[in-house]
Amino acid sequence: MKLFDVYPLYDVTPVSAKGSVLTDKNGTTYLDLYGGHAVISIGHSHPHYTQAIKAQLDKIAFYSNAVQNPIQEAYAQKLGALSGLEDYQLFLCNSGAEANENALKMASFISGKSKVVAFKNSFHGRTSAAVAVTDNPAIQAPINQGHEVIFVALNDEDALKEALSSGDVCAVIIESIQGVGGLDQPTTRFFKTIETLCQAHGALLIADEVQSGFGRTGAFFGFQHHKIIPDLVPIAKGMGNGFPIGGVLIHPKYKGIHGQLGTTFGGNHLACSAAMAVLEVIEEEGLVKKTQEMEAYVKTQMAYLPAEISLKGRGLMLGLAFPFEIGALRKELLYTHQIFTGAAKDKKVLRILPALNITKAQIAQFFSALKEVLNTPEFQSHFK
């Protein structure tokens, strides 16, 4: 049997990883500045994380949500305490797409409506409703296109008001920072406008924190930079540091109904133990504050690059915007300098999404390699 060919693959085969370093089958080491799409939040093979998973395996790895699971309850308490959202409720699932799918379903259940407002260049996942609110027709099958979705330009208040004016919208879903789209951000004013309009028109505000959550932006959740109160907060990626887990935080004013949501694997014992270990490391190593410090350090390094290159994003959810498409640049960084970086829908943006405990020396290594690449004739021609 062959693997279904849907992934364009780099010719690299990692066999082990530690911190922010990958080692391939040939013994070559790579600096990981991408973390497998912002998943690696506390570093590969963190000893506290791996020990927690090993210890849980010796007890019980899985049982369904038909029984009591104290690890779920302990995790919810810890997440509430660290995030400042103690009053919210937690539904656990397996992935970011599933988290967004359940958030959209809850918004529709609560409001009794079905239309959704989303944003241009958005990405929310590949399941049915999640991909329908993703601004990429190429990954939407005809079966996904039956959902009623209005796409509005980010920070366009007039278009947002018009989209909500009909009163038939169940939810507005927005990323705190657009990940795949290219690191564009809603302004605080725009976030406040969404909050106000949702309240006025009976729609729910979904703050998609799948990529921007768990300290990545320098706050526990990205929306907290804007001091808004969302109704629903989908989470995943850095939540499990590579172990599949996701969830939805649900405002306390909404009450659950038995059977309304469900999942076979979501919130299993092993997944919750992995996620709990991530929270413990974030707390013990002060990684939210460290992320702020690393952002500041990145900004100092940007001063040594050509003026045509700009920095987008927050914390360690960053993008470097170039005056040219960055495909060849990424390959040069990977194959010549052994550094993993990311791309975006905007083909001129290089994404940087490292573990939150990356070091200044490793960031300096990246900028040194980048400057070396940009000084070659192939790339010099793009600058004045």
HUVEN-V251972 format. One record per residue. N is the residue number from 1. PHI is phi as a letter, one per 20 degrees, with the letter a starting at -180 (NA if undefined). Layout:
BEGIN
N/PHI
N/PHI
END
This chain:
BEGIN
1/NA
2/e
3/f
4/f
5/e
6/c
7/d
8/f
9/d
10/f
11/e
12/c
13/c
14/f
15/c
16/b
17/b
18/b
19/m
20/d
21/c
22/d
23/c
24/e
25/f
26/e
27/n
28/f
29/d
30/c
31/e
32/e
33/d
34/c
35/l
36/l
37/m
38/m
39/e
40/f
41/e
42/d
43/n
44/f
45/l
46/g
47/g
48/f
49/f
50/f
51/f
52/f
53/f
54/f
55/f
56/f
57/g
58/f
59/d
60/b
61/e
62/b
63/b
64/f
65/f
66/e
67/c
68/f
69/c
70/f
71/f
72/f
73/f
74/f
75/f
76/g
77/f
78/f
79/f
80/f
81/f
82/f
83/e
84/n
85/d
86/g
87/e
88/f
89/d
90/c
91/d
92/e
93/b
94/c
95/b
96/f
97/f
98/f
99/f
100/f
101/g
102/f
103/f
104/f
105/f
106/f
107/f
108/f
109/g
110/f
111/e
112/m
113/d
114/c
115/f
116/c
117/d
118/c
119/c
120/f
121/m
122/f
123/b
124/c
125/p
126/c
127/e
128/g
129/f
130/f
131/f
132/f
133/e
134/e
135/e
136/b
137/g
138/f
139/d
140/d
141/f
142/g
143/f
144/e
145/e
146/f
147/f
148/e
149/c
150/d
151/e
152/d
153/f
154/g
155/m
156/e
157/f
158/f
159/f
160/f
161/f
162/f
163/f
164/e
165/f
166/f
167/m
168/d
169/e
170/e
171/b
172/d
173/d
174/b
175/e
176/f
177/c
178/f
179/e
180/g
181/f
182/p
183/m
184/f
185/c
186/f
187/f
188/f
189/g
190/f
191/g
192/f
193/f
194/g
195/g
196/f
197/f
198/f
199/f
200/f
201/d
202/m
203/d
204/e
205/e
206/d
207/e
208/f
209/d
210/g
211/e
212/e
213/e
214/m
215/n
216/f
217/e
218/n
219/c
220/f
221/c
222/f
223/f
224/f
225/f
226/d
227/l
228/d
229/c
230/f
231/e
232/c
233/c
234/f
235/c
236/a
237/k
238/f
239/g
240/d
241/l
242/o
243/e
244/f
245/b
246/b
247/a
248/c
249/e
250/c
251/g
252/f
253/f
254/d
255/d
256/f
257/c
258/g
259/n
260/f
261/c
262/a
263/a
264/f
265/e
266/g
267/m
268/f
269/g
270/f
271/f
272/f
273/f
274/f
275/f
276/f
277/f
278/f
279/f
280/f
281/f
282/g
283/f
284/f
285/e
286/l
287/f
288/f
289/f
290/f
291/f
292/f
293/f
294/f
295/f
296/f
297/f
298/g
299/f
300/f
301/f
302/f
303/f
304/e
305/e
306/g
307/f
308/f
309/e
310/d
311/d
312/c
313/n
314/b
315/l
316/d
317/d
318/c
319/c
320/d
321/e
322/d
323/e
324/b
325/f
326/d
327/g
328/f
329/f
330/f
331/f
332/f
333/f
334/f
335/e
336/e
337/d
338/l
339/c
340/e
341/c
342/c
343/d
344/b
345/g
346/f
347/f
348/d
349/d
350/e
351/e
352/c
353/c
354/f
355/g
356/f
357/d
358/f
359/e
360/f
361/f
362/f
363/f
364/f
365/g
366/f
367/f
368/f
369/f
370/f
371/f
372/f
373/f
374/f
375/e
376/f
377/g
378/g
379/d
380/g
381/f
382/e
383/d
384/f
END
